[in-house]
Amino acid sequence: MSTATTATTIEAAMRLLHEPGEVFEVRILNTARAGTVSGYFDDPAAAAQAAAKWDGKAPGVYVTLNPVNPALMARAKNRLREWAKTTTSNPDITRRRWILIDIDFRRPTGISATDEEVQAAGRTARKIKAYLEKERGWPGGAVVHSGNGVHLLYRIDLPADSDLVHQVLVALASRFDDVDAQGSALVDTGVHVDTTVGNAARIAKVPGTWACKGDNLPERPHRQSKVVEWPDDMQAVDAAALALAAVLAGEGDAREQGAAGTGGNGSGPFDVEVWMQRNGLTVRKHKTDGAGDLWELEACPFNPEHDKGEAFVSRTPGGALLAGCHHNSCTWHWGDLHDKYEPGYREKQIEWERGRDAALAKAAHTYSDDRSAPHIIPVDEHGEPLVDESAHRRKPDCYGLTPLDWPALLRDGVPEVEYIREPYLPKLARIWVWGQTGSMKSLWCEHEAASLSREGVRVSYFAEENPIGEELRRLSKLQPDPAYFRLFHRSGMDLLDEKWVNALLAATKGDAIIFLDSWTDLWSGDENDNRAVQQFDASVLKPLQAQGVTPVVIHHLGHRYMFSDRGGATAGRGASSLGQKADVTLEFKSAGDDLFTIVYGKCRIGGLHQPQRSFKVEDTDGGRLQIAECEALEDRTVAELAEKAAQAVLTAPRGYLTTNELRVAVGGGRAHQTAAWGVLEDDERVCIGAEKVQAIDGKWRDAKVWRPAAYLGARLGLEGLLDDDGDASD
């Protein structure tokens, strides 16, 4: 297809997606020689012409779906800019106009889909479309073949900061992800609904452009995306219908409807309210919100003395059931509660569990819950973790080795490293943060987490050290977005236990980044044992990476060996494997007065490797705590010494100071003094020269002499009044 024909197709798509006059961004990621290419347009024709020049030369050409703040046109107006460092974030979106339902077959990243995988995605997309339009009454939506899967697009009209889109996606994933009911059996489809595309600033492939992930192979070809179906008069889905879909989509989950015995009494879907009434559990309060249902119990079923609302049962929009008691002495969860009132209930559900276990051989399911309490494991109604317990240790179906195409990399360049936040948080890197107590490492991590949440990035923070009062004080200052930031406080989690690992993977599915604060509070293994450390990396960090989560682990200083260039009490603690397994290491050093420095100790994935930088913790006028880069402590020390030296020279009794005399006058270390002399040489108030001066022993010797600049000016003026013989001129 010619560039002109492609531009015409792209322009038509742009006009379908955006109203006249709306501003939108066109973005091309991972180009070989221009990094990220980005530009802002209010002219679909200009956007199409610019995008067509890049079509087929990068993995994909993308566009923001929702309208962008017109002020961003100043970055690159109706043109594309190479090596763009700043692109659209959630606060830049003025209104939500689209909900994107992205359906793909699960496959390794960086490769195109097979024809069979595309067809499987298409089948699931048709089921979702029929469910939304025929059962939930949504107006007709658009169908777009993305090249590797299917995009369903529905018109909406919501505030930019609404989380309703994400709730709908989670609910649809709970109902349609991976499995399909056929009779009483569950069949693995391999297809999933992407729950990460619900942010306001989401970009999508431009219909009419080519999807070019990986090599163009016969079995995994590059394909042109295209509009398959677009209603002539597309109506917006009203907010009430969206909210209803978010709540109800999980209730007809194929994992429940297609299996026998899920109701606890042997028939029908499980109704937890009916179950509680039947077993005499008195509810004191029932709350329903975007996080699902919460029933506070009059008394703890395992300890009646806990009768102030500590005990609860909750159900997420995806159908996951949680139960527990906030009292520290209670450690029970939903499975324990179910077994208390229905001993042997599992025997009634053997047939259901067989079908479920077969389907979960490859599937990993999600849940969503904003609550944080001790001893809570996310489980289904049968007390099982909502995650594939063996997914992270499953061996491949076949083995093979493919050599690196290094000539192509030399020719085209290494793909650009993607970042969650430059320069310290590369996407999908295993990041280890370490420093002494008081070095601001935890505060910095929480600051980054809060800041990312305000940009629409999903974050989970696991805080084990600080009391809840301190955490709440920090959060009141950091002001994270509750829709995207979840705090798990003193959860009792031990990542040496496989069940806790499964709970962590289930809880963080869909997150972009998580923070584990601190490592030894969340893992009871031997930090000095290389084998144990390697096992932690293999069983926890790598599975998190595999499901698209960037893990940040916070650790303390102590013994040496973690990093080769450190020693003693200022070194990272633990076995040498920690340094070997980390992709990025960040060392924090306190500089006093709310100042600290970050040393970028290691970056094994390439990208930006920053020198040591200094930061200051400060309050803004709006009451929000912020961390801003400031002058390095080293630079400040040198500047202070240089000024002290200048004052010493200007007030010297003899009108000058030698370098040795200057060293005595200002003090400080030799390295700082040497740097200060370099600053002093550029000081207009001071001049420097070589003169004969009388030493303490009375002898005259050549020495470097520092004098006030006024002395040199006076001397030059005097010399102008003398002739060559030293006599006064006329």
N, C-alpha and C positions, 0 to 999 in steps of 0.2 A: 504494500500500500504506500502511495506517495506521501510526502510530508504534507502537501496541500490537502489531500483527502483526509489524512489523520487529523489535521488542524480543524477541518470542518466537523468531523465527528466529535472531537473534543469540545469544540465551541457549543455544539448542540447539547452535550452533557452538562457543561457549565451553566447553560441557561435553564436547564431543568432543575439544577441543584440550588441556584441562587436567584433571588429576585433582582430586578433592575436596580442598579445603584448600590447593591450590597458589596461590601469589601470582603474578600476572601484571600487566603494564602495558597499559593502553589509551592509544593516542596518536593524535592528529589533527594532521596537519602542514599548514602554510601556510594557516591560516584567515585570513580577510580582516581581522578585527577583534580577534582574540585570540591571534595568533601560534601557538605550539605549545601544544596542550592535552593534558594528561597526567594520569593518575591510576593508582593501584595498587589491585588488587582481589583478594579471596579469595572473593567472592560473585558467581557468574556472573549472577545475576538483577540485582543492582545494576549490574554492568558493562554488561549489555545495555540497561537503562533509560537509563543515562548516555550510552552510545554512540549509541542510536537518536535522541537529540535533535540530534546533529550529522550524522546520515546525510544525504547529499545536499547539505550546506552547505559541504563542503570536498572537495578532490580524492579523499580516501579516509580510512577509519577503520581503524586498524591495531592489532594486538595482538602482544605478544612470544610466541613459540612455546615457548620453554624456561622452566622455572620460575625465579622471581626470588627473591633474598634477602628473606625476610619483613621484615627491618628497614626496607626501602624503603617499607613501608606508612605510615611516619611522614611521608612527603612529602605524601601526599594519600590518606587511607584511604577506600576504597570511594566515591570521588568524583573528579570531573575538575577540574583546576586550570588556569586560563588563564594565558598568558604563562609557561609553564614553561621554566626555563632549564636544569634538570638532568633528564635522563632515563636510562634503563637503559643501562649499558655492559657490556662483556664480563665484567669481574671481578664484576659483580652476579649473574651466572647461576650457579646451584648445580649444574646437570647438563644435559647435552644429551639431549633427549627426541625431537627431530624432525630429519630432514634434509629441507629444502625444495629441490625442483628446480623452478626458475622458468623457464618456456619462453615466450618472446615473439617476435613479429616485430619486426625492427629498424625503428624509426621515429623521427622527431624527438621530443625530449622535450616534455612538456606537452600532448600531444594523445592522444585516444582512438584505438583501433585500428579499422580497417574490418572488415566481416564476413569478407572474404577473408583478412585477416591473422590473425584469430582462428582461422579454419579451418585455415590453414597451421600455426599453433602447435599446434593439436589433433592434426594428423597426426604431427608430430614427437613430441609427448607420447606418443601411442599406441606409436610405435616404441621410445621409451626405456622405457616401462613393460613392453612385451613383452620387450625385451632383458634388463632387470633381473630379471623374474620367471620367464621361461621359460629364458633362457640362463644367468643367474647364480644362479638359485634363490632369489631374495629372496621373502619372504612378501608377500602382497598389500598394496598401498598405496592411499591415498586419492587421488581426483581432484577438484580444485576449479577451477571456472571463475572466474578472478580478475576478470573483466570485460573485460580486454584480452588475456588469454592463458590459460595453464593452469599450475596448481600441482600437482605431484605431492608427496605427503607420505608419508614412511615413518617408522615408529617406530624409534628407536635408543635405546641406553643407553650413553652415553660421558661421560668427564670433560668439564667445561666448557671446559678448555683444549686439547682434542684438535683437531688440524688435519686429521683424517681426512676430515671432511665437505668441506672445501675441496678436498682431493685428489680426491675422488670427482667433484665438480662440474667441476674442470678436465679430468679424464679424459673425462667425458661430453661436455663441450663439444668436446674434441678429436675425438671420434667423430661427433657429431651436428650440430655447428654448421654452419649455412648451406648445406651441400652434401649431395646425395643421389646415390647411384650408380644409374644406369640403363644396364645393359649396360656398355659401356666408356667411357661419357660421364659427366660430372659435371654435375648440374643445380643451379643456385642456388635455394635455398628461401627465403632471407631470414630464417630463423628461427635463434635462438641460445639457448643455455643460459646463464643469468646466473651467472657465477662469483664474483660479489661478495656473494652472499647466504649464504655459509658461516660467517659469524661467529656466536658464541654468542648475542649479544643481538639477533639479526635480528628485525625485525617483519614481519608479513605482513597483507594485507588480511583483515578479518574477513568470513567467508562470510555472506552475507545483506545486506551493505551495498553501496552503490552506488559504482562507479568513475566519477569525474566529472572526468577530466583534460580541460582545454580546454573549448571550447564544445560544446554538445550539437547536433551537426549530423547530418542524415540519413545521410550517408556515414560519419561517425565519431561514432556515438551513445554516450551514457552508458549503461552496463549494470549490472545488479545481479549481484554475485558470488553464487555458490551452490555447494553441495556436489553434485557429480555422482555420485560413487561413494565409499562408505565401508564397508570390510569390517566385519562384525559383531564379529569377534574378531581385532583387528589385533595381529599378533605383531611383536616387534622384530627388526630385521636385526642379526645378530651381527657383532661387530667383524671377525672373519676374513673374512666375506663382503664387508663394506665395503672392507677392505684389498685383497681380490682384485679387486673392481670397479675400484678406483682404479688398480691396476697394469695390468689387462687391457683396460679400455675403449678405450684408444687403439690397441691392437694390431690391432683389426679395423676401423680407421678407413676409412670409405668412400672417402677420398681415396687409400688404398692398394689396398683390395680391388677397387674398381671400375675399375681402370686396368691396362693391360698394361705389363709391363717394369719394375715397381717393385722387383723383387728384385735389380737390378744384373746379373743374368745372363739377364734377359728373361722371367722367370715368377715368379709368387707374391709374397707380401709380403716385404719386405726384412728379412733376418735379419743384423744387424750382427756377431754372434758368428761365424756361419758365414763371413761375408765376411772377417773378420780372420784366421780360421784358414786359409782358402783362400789368402790373400795373404801368409802367413808372419809376421804381426804377433804377437809373443809378449807375452802378458799376464802381468804380475807380480802383480797384485792385482785382484780383482773385488769391488766393494762395492755392496750394494743397500739403499736406505732410501726414505723418503718422497719424496725428490727424484728417484728413478729409479735407473738403473744407472750405475756409473762403472768403467771399465776403465783401470787404470794400465798403461802399456806399458813393457817392459823398456828400450827405447831409442827416442829420437825418430827417426821415419822420415826426417827431413830433415837430422838432425845426430846421428850415433851417439854423439857425446861427451856428449850430454844423456841419461845413463843412470841417473839417480837418481829416476825416477818423475815427471819433469817433464812428459812427454808423456802424453796421455790421449785416450780416446774416451768420451763419455757419452750417455745416452739418457734423456729426461725421461718422466714418466708419460704425457704427451700424445703421445709418439712422436718429438719433435724430437731430432735428432742434433747434438751439439757435438763438436768436436775441436780440439786445439791443444797448445801447449807453453808452460809457464810461463816458460821462459827468455826474457829480453828480446830476444835476437837472432832469435827465431822469430816469424813473423807468419802462419803458415799456419792454415787452418781445414778443416772437413770436406770442402768442395768440392775443395780442393787435394789432400787425402789420397786421396779417391775417384779423382780424375783421375790421380794418380801410379800407382796400381795397375791402373786400368782406363781407359787413354787412349781417348778417343772414346766413353765409355759413354753420353754424351748421345744419340748417334745411334740407340742401341738403344731410346730411350724417347720418340721424337718423338710418337707417338700418345698416350702418357700425358700428356705435357706440354701438348698441345693441349687436352685435356679439363680439366686443372688450371687452365690460364691463363684459360679461359672462366669457370670457377667463381669464380676469385679476382678477377674484375673488380669484385666488390662485397664479397667476404669478407675479413676480417682474422683470422688465426689466432693462437693463443696458445702459449706454452710456459712451463714452470716449471722453474727451476733455481736452487739456492741457492749455486752456485759463483760465484766472482768471479776472473777471470784476465785478463791482457792479451790483446788481439788475438782475442777470441772473438766471432764473429757467429752468432746463433741461426739455423739453417738447417734445411731438410728434408734427406732423404737424398740429394737431388740437388744440394746446395750452394746452394739458393736461400733467401733470407730468408723466414721464416715470417710474412709480412705483405704486404698489398696495396701494391705499390710506387707505385701512383698514386692510392691512396684519398684522400690528403690534398690532391691537386690536381685531383680530378675535378670537372668542371662539372656543375651540375644538369641534369636531363633537360628541364626547362622553367623559364621565368622568370616571375615575377609579383611584384607589390607589394601588400601588405596594410597599410592604415593602422592606426595604433595606436588601440585603443578607449579613448581617454583619459577619456571621461565615466565609463566603468565603473571605471577606476582611481581617479578622484576619488570615486566613490560607495563602492567596496568597499575601497579602500586598495591600496597596492603590496604584492605578495607578500613575505613575510619572507625576508631573506637567510639562506641555510643556511651553516653553518660546519663545517669539520672540527675546528677548535679556536678558540673565541672568545678575543680579538677579532681576532687577527692573521692567521688562516688561513681566509678565506672559501672555500667550496667552489667549485671550477672558476674561480677567479680566477687571473690571471697575476701572481704575486707576485715582486717584485724586492727583494732584501735587499742593503744596501750599507753599508760602513763602513771605517774605517781598520784596518790590521793591529793585532791585539790588542784589538779592540773587542768580542770574544766572539760575533761574528755566526755563525761556523761552529759553535761549541760550542752556541749556542742552537738552531740548526737541528738538530743531531744530538740534542740533548736533546728537542726536540719530536718528532722522528722516533721516538726510542726510547719516549717516553711514549705516543705514539699506537699503536705496535706492541703495547704491553702492554694496550691497550684493544681489540685485535683489528682495527686499521686496517692495511691492507697498504701498506707503505712501501718505496720503493727510494731509496738514497742513493748518489750518484755522487761519490766523493771523489778528487780529482786532485792536491791540494797536499801534504797531510801524508804522511810516510812511514808504512808499514804499522804500525810499532811504536807510533807516536803514535795511530793510529786504534784499534788494539787496546787501548791503555791507556784511551782514552776509552770504548770500548764496555764494558770491564770495569767502569767506574764508572757508565755510563748504563744498563746492563743491559736492552737491548731484548729483545723476544720473538723468537727465531730463526724461529718459524713465520710471522711477519708482517713481519720486517725483513730486507732484503737490502742488502748492501754491495757496490758495484762499485768496486774500487780501481785507479786508474791503468789504466783499460781501453784507453787509446790511442784512444778515440773522438774523432772530429772531426765535429761536427754541421753542418759545411759540406758534407760528403759525403752525398749522398742515401742511399747504402747504409747509412751509420751511422745516419741518421735512421730508416730502416726497421727497423734492428736495435733502436734505442731504443724505437720504438713497439711492436714485438713483445715486447720484454723487460718492458715496463711495463703491458701490457694486463692489466686486473684490479686494478691498484694504485689506491689512492685519492689518493695524493700522492707526488711525487718531488722530490728536492732535487738541483740541479746545482751542484756546488761545485768550482771556480768557473767562471763563464761563459767567460772567455777561455782557460781550460785545456781546455775541451771544444768550443770553436768557434774556428776559425782565421781567421774573417772580419775585416774592418776595422771595429772598434767605433766609429770616427769617421765612418763612411759611413752616412748615413740610409737609403739604399736597401738596403744590406747588412743593417742592423738590422731593417728592415721585412721583409726576406726571411726572416730568422731567426724572427721572430714568426709569419709566415705558414706557414712550412714545418715548424716544430718545435713552438712553443707552442700554436698553434691546433689542430693535429692531436691533441696530447695532450689538450687540453680536449674535443675531439670524441669521444674514446674514454673520457671520464669521469675523466681524471687531472688533478689540480691541480698545476701546475708552480711550483716555487720556485727562482728563479735567484739565486745569490749573486755579487755583483760588488764590486770594490774602488773606493775613493775615488781621486781624481786630478784630472782637468781639470774645468772647469765645463761648463755647458750642459745637463747631464742634467736638473736640476731648476731651476726659475726662481728659487727663493729661496736658492740656494747659490752659492758662488763659490770660486775658487782651489783649494788642495790639499785642502780639506774638502768638496769637491763630488763628486757621482757622476761617474764617468768615462764618456766616450763621447758619441755623437751624441744630439741632442735627441729623436730618435725613441724612445729608451729610456723616457723619462718619458711620452711620448705613448701608447705601447703598453701600459704597465704598468697593471693594474687596482688594485694596491696597492703602495705603496713603504714600506719600513721602513728607517730610518736608525739605525745603531748607533753609540754614542759611549762610549768607555771612561771610567770615573770612578775608576779605580785601586782597589787592594785588592779585586780580584774583583768590582768593581761596574761596572755599565754601564747605559745608558739606551737606550730605544727611542723614536724619534720617528716617529709615524704620519704620514708625509709626504703620502700621497695615498690616497684610496679612492673610485674612480669608480663602484662598484657599489652604494653606499648602505651600510646596516647600521651597525655600531658603529664610530665614528671616535674613537679614544682620544686623550686628551692624552698628553704625554710621561710615561713611567713608568720607574721605576728598579728594577733587579733585582740580586740578589747570588748568586754561585755558592758553594754550600756542600755539605759532606758530611753525610749522615744517619748515624744510629747503625748502620744496616744496611749501611753502606759504599757506598750508592748516592749518586751525585752528583745534586744537585737545584738548580734555579734558582728562587728565591723572590722575590716582589716585596718591596721594602724602601722605607724612607724615601728620598725623592729627595735627591740630593746638594745641590741648591739649598736644600731645606728644612733639611738638616743644617747647611749653612753659615750660614743665617740664625739657627738655634737657637743655634749656637756663638757667634755675634756677640752675640746678645741676652744670653746668660749672661755673656759677658765684660764687656758694658756694665753689667749688674747688679752684678757684683763691683767694677767701677770706682766706681760710685756709692756702694756700701756702705762703701768704704774711702777715699772722698775726704777729703783732709786738712781742707778747709774745711767739710765736711759737705754739700757739694753740687757739682754739675758743670753747666755750661751745655751746650747741645747741641753747640756747636763744640768745647768741651773734651772732650766725650764722643767725638766723631768722632776726635780726635787720640789718645785713650786706647785705642780698640778697633781702629783701622785698618780695612782692607777697602774694598771698592768702595762707591760712593755708593748704588747700587740695593740692595745687600745691607744697608747701614746703615739705609736708610729702612724696609726690611721689618723689620729688627731692632727699630727704635723702636716699631713697632706691637705686637710681642711684648712689649717692655719695659713698655708702657703697661698691660698686663694683669697684670704681675708684682706680686703682693701685697707684695713686699719693698721696692718703689720707689713713690714718689709724685712727681707732676709738677705744676708750677705756674708762674705768671708773677710774677716778682719784679724789683725793682730791684737790680742788682748793679754793683759797681765794676769798670769796664773797666781795661785796662792803662794807658790814658792818664789814669786817675784820675777820669774822669767816671762818673756813675751812669746806667745805661741799663736799660730794660725788656728782659728776656730770659726764655726758657723755661729753667726750673731743675729738675734732677733731684735728689731727696733720698731718703735712706733713709726708709721708711715710719715707722720709730720716731720720727723727728723730728716728723712730723705728729701722732703720738699724744701725744708729750710736750707739744707746743704746745697741743693741745686740752685736755689735762689742766690746764695752767697757766691757760688762759683761764677754766676752770670755777671757779677759786679767786678770780677777780677780779670785783668788781661793775662796774656800768656806768661808774663814774668811775675805774676802774682801782685802787680801794682794795681791800684784802683784805676778804672778807665774813666775817660771824660764822660 
